[in-house]
Amino acid sequence: MNRIRKGDQVVVITGKAKGQRGDVLRLAGDRVYVSNVNLIKRHTKPNPQANQPGGIVEREGSIHISNVQLFNPRTGKGERVGIKTLEDGRRIRVFRSSNEAVDA
């Protein structure tokens, strides 16, 4: 079970984007793409078959998953996440600091 999933709100804890917060757009192995964080400019060629114009496109770059933490809305900061198994066998994500379930 992954500790960070698509749609989670995360906080960047290191690097040039430290302190920025956004939603996880997608995961690619051990890297995550976070909305409006680590924006890069990419020069693209026009592709008339895909109806795609050319030019300079700004989009999100990837960040290593170890450089982000799940955002806890109760405390207002990023926190570590653990996995807890319930009595009925289900596994849920919990914040390590308070042991409360992650709402997702």
N, C-alpha and C positions, 0 to 999 in steps of 0.2 A: 504494500500500500504506500503510495507516494505521500509525502508530507505536504507537498505543494501541488495544487491542481489548477487546471484551466479555470479562470473566473475568480480565483482567490485574489484578495487585495494584499499586496506585499509592500515592504519597505526595503529599500536598498541600504545595506549596512556598510559597504566599503566602495572605494573607487570614486571616479569623477562625479557620479550621480548619487553620492551618499546623501541619505535623508529624503530622497524623492520617493513618492508613493504612487502606485498605479495597480491596475488589474493585469493578471497574467493572461496574455493573449493565446499563447501556445507553448508547449514544452517540446524540446528537441534533445532527447537524451539527457545529459546533465546540464543543459542550458535552458533558460527561460527567456521569453520575449514579453516585456512589460510595456503597457501602453504609455506613451509619451515619456519614456525613459530611454537614455542612450540612443538618441536620434542620430542617424547617419544619412549622408547624402549619397545617392547612387545615380550615376549617369546611365540612362537606359536608351536603347535604340527604339525607334518606333516599330511597332508590329501591326501592320494593317489587318492581318488575319484575325488577331485577337482584339482588334479595335482599341489598341493601346498607343497613346501618343508618346513621342520621345521627349527627352529633356532630363532635368535634374529632379529626381524624386526623393523626398525625405521620408524615411521609414525607421522603424525600431530595429536596433541591433540586439544581439543576444547578450545575456548576462549569465555568468555561471551561477548555478542554483545555490551554491554555498554563500554567495554574496547577497542573498535576499532572505528576509524573515517574514513570516506570516504576520499581518497586522491584526492586533487585538483591539476591537473598538471600545471595550470597557476601560482599558488602561491607556489607550491612545498611542501605543508604541508597538514595535515589532517584538515578537516573542518566539521562543523555541517551541517546537511541536513534537509530541510523542504519540504513540499508538497504544490504545487501551482495548483489551478484549472484554466484552460484556459476558454475562452469565449465559446468554442464549447463543454465544459463539460469534456475534457480530463484532467487527473491529471498527473503532471510531478514532478520530484524531482529537487530541486534547492538548491544551496549552500546558506546558511543563510548570509554569509558575503557579497557576491556580488550580490545575487539574480539572478545569471545566471544558466541556465539549466545544469544538469548533463548529459554529453555525454555518453550514454550507449545503 
